[in-house]
Amino acid sequence: MKEHRAWHNILLPLTPLYRGAVRARIAAYRRGWLSSSRLPAPVISVGNLTFGGTGKTPTVIALVRDLVRRGRHPAVLTRGYGRSTTEPVVLIGPDPDISVGAAGDEPLELANRLPGVPVVVDADRVRGGIEALTRGADILVLDDGYQHLRLERNLNLALVDAGDPWGGGRMPPGGRLREPIDGLARADAVLVTKVPTNEAGVVNEIRRVVSEVAPKIPVLAARLEPTSVRRPKGPADPGVLADARVLAVAALGRPEGFAELLRGAGARVVETRWFADHHLFTTTEIDEAVGRAAELDAVVVTTAKDAVKMPPDTAVWVVEAGMVPLSGSWDELWLLAPEIEK
C-alpha cells in the first residue's frame, strides 16, 4: 500500500498533461483535423467516462436482445481488451470455438449470451463494422465506444455507475475518469446503471451534475439484476442465492459492484477475492479460492465474464446478470434515434 501511494504521489503531477492530451484529441475530431467514418447502417455506441465498472457488457447484451426482439439484425463491435493477438476475429455463439486469449473475456461472454449475433473483435472498429455488414448485420452496437471517435454514431449512450458515478472526480492517477465530466456533452443520453432499490436520491444527484454540463440530455436509469445462476449440477433461478454463504471472485473494473449485486439477491458474502480487470486466473488462484470456500462452508461465485477464464468443470457458481430499465422498456432510448426503428 505504501509503495502504491508513493507511485501515486510521483505520478500525480502528470494528471494535467493527461487531461490536456485527452482534450486535444477530442478537439481534433470536433474541428475535423482527425477524420471520422460513417458506415451505411445505424451505429449505437455504449461507453462511459470512467475506467471500467459501469456495466457496459450487460447493457450491450440488453440492447442487442431488444433490437433482435424488434426484428433487427445487430452485430457487436468490440476491441477485445487484454487478448494475446491483434488479429480480427468474429465470434458466433453460443459456444464459439476460440480461446479467451485470442478473443478476450468480454467478447466471449457476449458471444455466449447472444447466440447467433456476430461479435466482431477488432481494434479498428470501422473495419470491424464493414465485416459485420458483410455478415448480414443491419445495425451495429459499438461496445466501449464513447472515446472511439473515429466511428460516427447515430446514438451515443454514456453510462454512469450509481455506486461510483465519477470515478473519484479525477483523471489518472488520482481517479478513474477517462476524460473530464463535461465530456457528457457529446452524449445523446446518459444511462445511470446499477441503481439501488431506493434509487431516487442517487439518480437525482447524477441528473443535477449532468444538467450542469449538458442540460438538454435525458438521464435514464437501469438496475443490474441477477437473471440466472449456473451451477456444476445445473442452472438455477437467482433465488438460490438467498441466504447462501458465498466467496466472491471477480476481475472487474469495480468488483465491489458484484458484491452489492450478490447482497441484493440475499447472499451472505463471507469473503471476497478481487483481481485487476481482465485478469487471467491461474490454476493456483482458482484452487485456493475453492479450498478457502470449503473452509468457510461457502461456495465460490463469479461473474459470467470471469467464468470464461476458468475451466468448465470448476466448482463455482456463475451469476449471470441483466441490465433492466426502470421504466420497463428501452422505448425511451430508441425514440432518440428514430432510424433505429425498422
VEXZA-73807 format. One record per residue (C-alpha): residue number from 1; chain; x, z, y. Coordinates in pm, whole numbers. Each point is the difference from the previous one (the first is absolute). Layout:
SITE   k c     px     pz     py
SITE NUM A      X      Z      Y
...
END
This chain:
SITE   k c     px     pz     py
SITE   1 A      0      0      0
SITE   2 A    285     85    240
SITE   3 A    168   -334    -78
SITE   4 A   -328   -183     67
SITE   5 A    -42    180    332
SITE   6 A    358    -81     97
SITE   7 A    -53   -373    -64
SITE   8 A   -329     18    189
SITE   9 A    177    140    306
SITE  10 A    275   -260    -21
SITE  11 A   -243   -292    -24
SITE  12 A   -256    129    252
SITE  13 A    165   -175    299
SITE  14 A    -61   -333   -177
SITE  15 A   -379     37     32
SITE  16 A    -17   -172    343
SITE  17 A    203   -291   -139
SITE  18 A   -237    -33   -295
SITE  19 A   -302     15    229
SITE  20 A    150   -261    230
SITE  21 A     77   -237   -287
SITE  22 A   -356     30   -133
SITE  23 A   -153    -66    342
SITE  24 A    232   -297     59
SITE  25 A   -100   -160   -332
SITE  26 A   -372     41     70
SITE  27 A     44   -141    350
SITE  28 A    190   -300   -139
SITE  29 A   -299    -92   -217
SITE  30 A   -249     64    280
SITE  31 A    190   -230    239
SITE  32 A     58   -272   -257
SITE  33 A    376     44    -26
SITE  34 A    -54     66   -371
SITE  35 A   -265   -217   -164
SITE  36 A   -289     95   -226
SITE  37 A   -166   -222   -260
SITE  38 A   -371    -47    -66
SITE  39 A   -121    -84   -350
SITE  40 A   -316   -205    -75
SITE  41 A   -190    305   -125
SITE  42 A   -107    332    154
SITE  43 A    263    274    -11
SITE  44 A    -81    371     -3
SITE  45 A    296    225     78
SITE  46 A      2    362   -121
SITE  47 A    278    216    141
SITE  48 A     90    307    201
SITE  49 A    225    144    269
SITE  50 A    175    250   -226
SITE  51 A    236    -21   -296
SITE  52 A   -218     33   -310
SITE  53 A   -274    236   -104
SITE  54 A   -311   -141    171
SITE  55 A   -171   -140   -308
SITE  56 A     73   -371     49
SITE  57 A    -13    -85   -370
SITE  58 A   -342    159    -73
SITE  59 A   -131   -157    321
SITE  60 A    122   -346   -105
SITE  61 A   -161     50   -342
SITE  62 A   -331    105    157
SITE  63 A     -6   -295    241
SITE  64 A     95   -255   -266
SITE  65 A   -270    128   -236
SITE  66 A   -255    -23    281
SITE  67 A    107   -358     79
SITE  68 A    -39    -95   -366
SITE  69 A   -347    154      4
SITE  70 A    -81   -223    299
SITE  71 A     99   -314   -189
SITE  72 A    347    -51    148
SITE  73 A    318    -78   -194
SITE  74 A    264    230    152
SITE  75 A    370     30    -68
SITE  76 A    233    281    104
SITE  77 A    329    -70    181
SITE  78 A    256    277    -33
SITE  79 A    371     47     41
SITE  80 A     62    209   -313
SITE  81 A    215    269    157
SITE  82 A    279    144   -213
SITE  83 A      9   -270   -268
SITE  84 A    328   -119   -149
SITE  85 A    -36   -369     86
SITE  86 A    -98   -214    296
SITE  87 A   -152   -278   -213
SITE  88 A   -368    -62     80
SITE  89 A   -237     89   -283
SITE  90 A   -375    -27    -54
SITE  91 A   -177    272   -195
SITE  92 A   -336    -49   -168
SITE  93 A   -149    317   -147
SITE  94 A   -118    206   -166
SITE  95 A    325     14   -201
SITE  96 A    264   -225    157
SITE  97 A    301    -52   -224
SITE  98 A    268    102    249
SITE  99 A    221    302     60
SITE 100 A    -41    240    291
SITE 101 A    352    -94    107
SITE 102 A    -94   -367     36
SITE 103 A   -340     58    162
SITE 104 A      6    339    176
SITE 105 A   -226    298    -67
SITE 106 A   -276    -82    250
SITE 107 A    -42   -367   -107
SITE 108 A    -27    114   -363
SITE 109 A   -268    253     92
SITE 110 A   -186   -266    200
SITE 111 A      9   -246   -291
SITE 112 A   -109    263   -250
SITE 113 A   -298    105    211
SITE 114 A   -100   -347    126
SITE 115 A    -27   -208   -318
SITE 116 A     -3   -373     62
SITE 117 A    107     30    365
SITE 118 A    337   -161     77
SITE 119 A    251    249    138
SITE 120 A    278   -203    161
SITE 121 A    323    196     40
SITE 122 A    224   -164    258
SITE 123 A    182    136    305
SITE 124 A    -91   -331    170
SITE 125 A   -374     57     32
SITE 126 A    -57   -347    147
SITE 127 A    150   -161   -309
SITE 128 A   -191    248   -216
SITE 129 A   -324    -93    174
SITE 130 A     54   -369    -67
SITE 131 A     59     83   -368
SITE 132 A   -322    204    -11
SITE 133 A   -200   -289    148
SITE 134 A    131   -235   -270
SITE 135 A   -140    247   -255
SITE 136 A   -351    -22    139
SITE 137 A    -10    284    250
SITE 138 A   -230    -50    299
SITE 139 A     86    323    181
SITE 140 A    328    194     21
SITE 141 A     50    376     22
SITE 142 A    337     86    150
SITE 143 A    122    333   -137
SITE 144 A    208    212    240
SITE 145 A    -25   -275    258
SITE 146 A    -33    175    334
SITE 147 A    364    -61     97
SITE 148 A     24   -336   -181
SITE 149 A    -67   -202    313
SITE 150 A    120   -331   -141
SITE 151 A   -340    -59   -164
SITE 152 A   -304    -27    227
SITE 153 A   -309    187   -111
SITE 154 A   -375    -15     59
SITE 155 A    -48    373    -39
SITE 156 A    269    257     74
SITE 157 A    -83    340   -152
SITE 158 A    211    304     86
SITE 159 A    -27    302   -231
SITE 160 A     42    355    126
SITE 161 A     35    288   -246
SITE 162 A   -235    285     95
SITE 163 A    248    250   -144
SITE 164 A    296   -120    207
SITE 165 A   -125   -251    258
SITE 166 A    311    -68    202
SITE 167 A    292     83   -230
SITE 168 A    126    281    219
SITE 169 A    -50   -206    315
SITE 170 A    355   -135     -7
SITE 171 A    195   -291   -137
SITE 172 A    292     54   -241
SITE 173 A    182    223    -51
SITE 174 A   -225    248    180
SITE 175 A   -324   -128   -153
SITE 176 A   -167   -260   -220
SITE 177 A   -133   -244    260
SITE 178 A     99   -362    -59
SITE 179 A    -91    -84    357
SITE 180 A   -149    180    303
SITE 181 A   -366    102    -17
SITE 182 A    -91   -256    266
SITE 183 A     62   -261   -270
SITE 184 A   -361     67   -100
SITE 185 A    -96   -236    282
SITE 186 A     75   -290   -240
SITE 187 A   -264    120   -246
SITE 188 A   -351   -137    -36
SITE 189 A   -107    329   -157
SITE 190 A    146    338    -97
SITE 191 A    -94    152   -334
SITE 192 A     47    375    -32
SITE 193 A     80     60   -367
SITE 194 A     -4    307   -228
SITE 195 A   -262    166    219
SITE 196 A    -81    353   -123
SITE 197 A   -352    111    -78
SITE 198 A    -38    171    338
SITE 199 A    114   -312    184
SITE 200 A   -151     20    347
SITE 201 A    287    176    176
SITE 202 A    293   -206   -132
SITE 203 A   -174   -337     40
SITE 204 A   -112     81    354
SITE 205 A    352    104     98
SITE 206 A    143   -326   -137
SITE 207 A   -270   -193    187
SITE 208 A    107    177    319
SITE 209 A    364   -102    -45
SITE 210 A    -93   -359    -88
SITE 211 A   -226    -24    306
SITE 212 A    295     86    224
SITE 213 A    208   -299   -117
SITE 214 A   -271   -243   -116
SITE 215 A   -343    105    130
SITE 216 A   -191   -301   -137
SITE 217 A    120     25   -360
SITE 218 A   -253    142   -250
SITE 219 A    108    296   -212
SITE 220 A   -142      7   -354
SITE 221 A     47    269   -262
SITE 222 A     41     18   -378
SITE 223 A     58    263   -265
SITE 224 A    242    -25   -293
SITE 225 A   -181    105   -317
SITE 226 A    110     16   -365
SITE 227 A   -183   -268   -198
SITE 228 A    133     52   -353
SITE 229 A    261    186   -200
SITE 230 A    203   -174   -269
SITE 231 A    105    247   -270
SITE 232 A    203    -56   -319
SITE 233 A   -319     47   -202
SITE 234 A   -204   -234    218
SITE 235 A   -159    -43    344
SITE 236 A   -209    275    155
SITE 237 A   -220     62    300
SITE 238 A    170    167    301
SITE 239 A   -203    311    -85
SITE 240 A    263     75   -266
SITE 241 A    227    116    285
SITE 242 A   -229    290     92
SITE 243 A    178    331    -77
SITE 244 A    281   -188   -180
SITE 245 A    347    150     40
SITE 246 A    221   -287    110
SITE 247 A    362    -68     85
SITE 248 A     -5   -285    251
SITE 249 A    276   -264     -8
SITE 250 A     14   -274    263
SITE 251 A    235   -226    194
SITE 252 A   -200    -82    313
SITE 253 A     47    -23    373
SITE 254 A   -201    321     45
SITE 255 A    -42    159   -346
SITE 256 A   -181    301    146
SITE 257 A   -301   -231     28
SITE 258 A     -5    -27   -381
SITE 259 A    -10    379    -30
SITE 260 A   -287      6    250
SITE 261 A   -186   -259   -209
SITE 262 A     45    209   -315
SITE 263 A   -112    322    166
SITE 264 A   -300   -181    145
SITE 265 A    -98    -94   -358
SITE 266 A     21    365   -102
SITE 267 A    339     -7   -173
SITE 268 A    233    300     11
SITE 269 A    336   -137    112
SITE 270 A    244    251   -151
SITE 271 A    318   -194     85
SITE 272 A    108   -322    167
SITE 273 A    296   -231    -48
SITE 274 A     38   -244    288
SITE 275 A    243   -291     12
SITE 276 A     90   -259    265
SITE 277 A   -247   -287     42
SITE 278 A     42   -269   -272
SITE 279 A    237    223   -201
SITE 280 A     66   -128   -353
SITE 281 A    -40    295   -237
SITE 282 A    267     77   -258
SITE 283 A    -82    107   -354
SITE 284 A    147    340     79
SITE 285 A   -224     49    304
SITE 286 A   -310    -89   -199
SITE 287 A     96    220   -296
SITE 288 A     77    294    228
SITE 289 A   -337    -30    171
SITE 290 A   -186    -16   -333
SITE 291 A    197    297   -134
SITE 292 A    -61    205    312
SITE 293 A   -372    -78    -14
SITE 294 A    -12    131   -357
SITE 295 A    163    325    116
SITE 296 A   -267     34    269
SITE 297 A   -286    -87   -238
SITE 298 A    -65   -301    222
SITE 299 A     -6   -377    -24
SITE 300 A    210   -248    197
SITE 301 A   -207   -217    234
SITE 302 A    126   -300    195
SITE 303 A   -126   -296    202
SITE 304 A    -75   -352   -121
SITE 305 A    292   -122    211
SITE 306 A    241    241   -170
SITE 307 A   -138    -54   -350
SITE 308 A    134   -357    -10
SITE 309 A    350    151     13
SITE 310 A    -57    218   -309
SITE 311 A    -13    -99   -369
SITE 312 A   -361    -69   -105
SITE 313 A      5    282   -257
SITE 314 A    104    267    251
SITE 315 A   -210    318    -30
SITE 316 A   -147    -16    350
SITE 317 A   -338    -40    162
SITE 318 A    -15   -295    239
SITE 319 A   -239     49    292
SITE 320 A   -140   -322    144
SITE 321 A   -144     32    351
SITE 322 A   -215   -221    218
SITE 323 A    -47    -26    377
SITE 324 A   -368     49     80
SITE 325 A   -136    -78    350
SITE 326 A   -198    291    145
SITE 327 A   -261   -246    125
SITE 328 A    -75   -104   -359
SITE 329 A    124   -361     29
SITE 330 A    268   -219    156
SITE 331 A   -257   -201    198
SITE 332 A    110    153    330
SITE 333 A    352   -127    -59
SITE 334 A    -95   -353   -107
SITE 335 A   -222    -43    305
SITE 336 A    318     -3    209
SITE 337 A    106   -329   -163
SITE 338 A   -304   -216    -79
SITE 339 A    218   -271   -155
SITE 340 A     65    236   -289
SITE 341 A   -362    -29   -109
SITE 342 A    -66   -313   -203
END
